[in-house]
Amino acid sequence: MDYTRMSQQSFMYLLGRAQDFIRRQDAQLLRAIPPEERLLVTLRFLATGETLSSLHFQYRLGISTLSGIVADTCRALWDVLCPEFLLLPTVEKWIEHAERFWTVCNFPNCLGAVDGKHIRIIKPKRTGSEYYNYKKYFSTVLMANSEADCKFVAVDIGAFGRGNDSQAFKNSDIGQRLYGNQFIFPMPRPLPNTEGPPQPFVMVGDEAFQMCQNLLKPYSSRDLDHTKRILNYRLTRARRTVECAFGILVS
C-alpha cells in the first residue's frame, strides 16, 4: 500500500494488535470512528508528514479530532509493540551484541553505540526557546543505542532540542540506567587474544558524552600517538553504526 508505505499484511498485523486500545464506543447520536480509520489516518500522517489540515479535507474530520486520534494511536502502538520489540537485553543477548561488534567493527567488549539525533518539529505552544537548538531550528532529541547491524536496542524520545547530546543522554532513561549501573551487563572479561586483566563491557559514544565505567569515548584529537590513533579509529568505526541506523531511519 503506497498510501501508508507498508504492505496490507503489516497493516492488518498492526490493526490486530492495537484495535482493542483505539476502539471507541458509539454515542447515542454519533458513530465512533472505527479503529481501521484511526490507524489509517495515523499511518498516513507518520509516513508522509502531511499536515492535519490536509488530512482534515481528506477524511472530513475535525483538526482537533485528528490530533487526538494521532496521539492516542501512537501511544497505543508504543504500548503494545514496545514490550515485544524493545525489550531490555539479557546478559546472553549483550554478549551476542559484543561478539557481533568484534566481528563487524573489530572492537572488543562493545555492547552498543550511543548518539542523539535532532528531529525537526513545529514549535510547541508556550515552550519559549526550550526546543530551539544550536542548528537554529526547533527540534526534539531522539537518543538511541544501536547494535553492530544498525538496529536500535534502546531509545529515548522527547528531550528538549536546546540541550546538548551529553545533557540529553544523562536525563534519558538509557543514560540514567547506564550511569546508575542499572543495566545487567556481562561480567568483565579479558580482551580477545590476550591474557590480561578482565576489562568491562562498554558502550561507545563521541566526544560529547561523559565517560564512565561502561561508556567509552575517543581520545582528544591533540597529541595523539600511534596507539591512541588506532583506538580512535576502531572506536569511531564501532560508533558509526548508530549514525547508519539514524540514516536508515531518515531514509
C-alpha positions in Angstrom: 0.0 0.0 0.0 1.8 3.1 -1.3 -0.7 5.2 0.7 0.7 4.1 4.1 4.1 2.9 2.8 3.5 -0.6 4.2 2.0 -3.9 3.0 -1.5 -4.9 3.7 -0.2 -7.7 5.9 1.7 -5.3 8.0 -1.4 -3.0 8.3 -3.6 -5.9 9.4 -1.0 -7.0 11.9 -0.9 -3.5 13.5 -4.6 -3.3 13.5 -5.0 -6.7 15.2 -2.5 -5.6 17.9 -3.9 -2.2 18.6 -7.6 -2.2 17.7 -8.7 -3.0 21.3 -6.8 0.0 22.6 -8.0 2.5 20.0 -11.7 1.4 19.6 -14.2 3.9 20.9 -17.9 3.3 21.8 -20.7 4.9 19.7 -22.5 7.7 21.3 -26.3 7.9 21.3 -26.4 10.2 18.2 -22.8 9.9 17.0 -21.0 7.0 15.4 -17.5 6.4 16.7 -14.6 6.5 14.2 -13.6 2.8 13.6 -10.2 1.5 14.5 -9.3 0.9 10.9 -9.8 4.6 10.0 -7.9 5.7 13.2 -4.9 3.6 12.3 -5.0 4.6 8.6 -5.0 8.3 9.5 -2.1 7.9 11.9 0.0 5.9 9.4 -0.6 8.4 6.7 0.4 11.2 9.0 3.6 9.4 10.1 4.5 8.1 6.6 4.2 11.3 4.7 4.4 14.2 7.2 1.2 15.6 5.9 -0.4 18.4 8.0 -3.5 17.8 10.0 -5.2 20.5 7.8 -4.5 18.3 4.7 -5.8 15.2 6.4 -8.9 17.2 7.6 -10.0 17.6 4.0 -9.2 14.0 3.0 -11.1 12.3 5.8 -13.6 15.1 6.7 -12.6 15.0 10.3 -12.0 18.0 12.6 -8.4 19.0 13.1 -8.7 18.7 16.8 -10.3 15.2 16.4 -7.4 14.2 14.1 -4.8 15.5 16.6 -6.3 13.3 19.3 -6.6 10.3 17.1 -2.9 10.5 16.1 -1.7 11.0 19.7 -3.9 8.1 21.1 -3.0 5.7 18.3 0.7 6.4 18.5 0.5 5.8 22.3 -1.4 2.6 21.8 1.1 1.3 19.2 4.0 2.1 21.5 2.4 0.4 24.4 1.6 -2.8 22.5 4.8 -3.1 20.4 7.5 -1.8 22.9 7.4 -4.8 25.2 8.0 -7.1 22.2 10.4 -5.2 20.0 12.4 -3.1 22.5 13.0 -5.4 25.4 16.0 -4.8 27.6 18.6 -7.3 26.5 19.6 -10.2 28.8 23.2 -11.0 29.6 23.3 -13.6 26.8 21.9 -11.0 24.4 24.5 -8.4 25.4 27.3 -11.0 24.8 25.8 -11.6 21.3 26.0 -7.9 20.6 29.6 -7.8 21.8 30.6 -10.7 19.6 28.9 -9.1 16.6 30.8 -5.8 17.2 34.0 -7.7 17.3 33.2 -9.4 14.0 31.9 -6.4 12.1 33.8 -3.5 13.7 36.9 -5.2 15.2 36.1 -3.5 18.5 36.1 -5.8 21.6 33.7 -5.9 24.6 31.4 -3.4 22.9 27.7 -3.6 23.7 26.4 -0.8 21.5 26.9 2.7 20.1 25.0 5.7 21.5 24.2 9.0 19.9 21.4 11.6 19.6 19.6 13.0 16.6 17.6 16.2 16.4 14.2 15.7 14.9 12.8 18.8 13.4 9.4 19.8 14.8 7.0 22.7 14.8 7.5 24.9 17.9 5.1 23.7 20.6 3.0 26.4 22.2 4.2 28.1 25.3 7.6 26.5 25.3 9.8 29.6 24.7 13.2 28.5 23.4 13.2 25.1 25.1 13.2 23.3 21.7 15.3 25.8 19.8 18.7 24.1 19.1 22.1 25.2 18.1 21.3 24.4 14.4 18.8 27.3 14.5 15.6 25.3 14.3 13.1 23.7 16.7 13.7 20.0 17.4 13.3 17.2 19.9 16.1 14.8 20.5 16.0 11.1 19.7 18.6 9.3 21.9 19.4 5.8 20.8 21.7 2.8 21.4 22.3 0.5 18.4 23.9 -2.8 17.8 26.5 -3.7 15.1 23.9 -4.3 12.4 22.4 -0.8 12.7 19.3 -2.0 14.7 18.1 0.0 17.7 18.4 -1.7 21.0 17.1 1.1 23.3 15.7 4.6 22.5 14.6 7.6 24.5 12.5 10.3 22.7 11.4 13.8 23.7 14.4 15.7 25.2 14.4 19.5 24.6 16.3 20.4 21.5 18.3 23.2 23.1 20.3 20.8 25.2 23.5 19.0 24.0 23.8 15.3 23.5 25.5 14.7 26.8 22.8 16.5 28.8 20.0 14.7 26.9 21.7 11.4 27.4 22.1 11.9 31.2 18.4 12.8 31.5 17.3 9.9 29.3 16.2 6.5 30.5 19.2 4.9 28.8 21.7 7.3 30.4 20.2 7.0 33.9 20.4 3.2 33.7 23.9 3.4 32.4 25.4 5.9 34.8 23.3 4.3 37.7 24.7 0.8 36.9 21.1 -0.4 36.4 21.8 -2.4 33.2 22.6 -6.1 33.8 25.8 -6.2 31.8 28.0 -9.3 31.5 31.0 -9.7 33.9 34.3 -8.2 32.7 36.5 -10.4 30.6 40.0 -10.2 29.0 40.2 -8.6 25.6 40.4 -11.1 22.7 43.8 -12.8 22.1 45.1 -11.5 25.4 45.6 -12.9 28.9 45.4 -9.5 30.5 43.2 -8.4 33.3 39.4 -8.5 32.7 38.0 -5.4 31.0 34.4 -4.2 31.4 31.9 -4.2 28.6 31.2 -0.8 27.3 29.1 1.3 25.0 30.8 3.8 22.7 30.0 7.4 22.0 31.5 10.6 20.7 33.4 13.4 22.5 30.2 15.0 23.8 29.4 12.2 26.2 30.7 11.9 29.8 32.8 8.8 30.3 32.0 6.2 33.0 33.0 2.6 33.6 30.7 1.3 30.9 30.9 4.2 28.4 34.0 4.9 26.3 34.7 7.9 24.0 37.6 8.8 21.8 40.8 10.4 22.9 41.1 14.2 22.3 42.5 14.9 18.8 45.5 16.7 20.3 48.8 14.9 21.0 47.8 11.6 19.7 50.4 8.8 19.5 50.1 5.7 17.2 48.3 3.6 19.9 45.7 6.3 20.6 45.1 6.9 16.9 44.4 3.2 16.4 41.9 3.2 19.3 40.1 6.3 18.0 39.9 4.7 14.5 38.4 1.5 15.8 36.1 3.2 18.3 34.8 5.5 15.5 34.2 2.5 13.3 32.1 1.0 16.0 30.3 4.3 16.8 29.3 4.8 13.1 26.7 2.0 13.4 24.3 4.3 15.3 24.9 7.0 12.7 24.0 4.5 10.0 20.9 3.5 12.0 19.8 7.1 12.0 20.4 7.4 8.3 18.3 4.3 7.6 15.5 5.7 9.8 15.6 9.0 7.9 15.5 7.3 4.5 
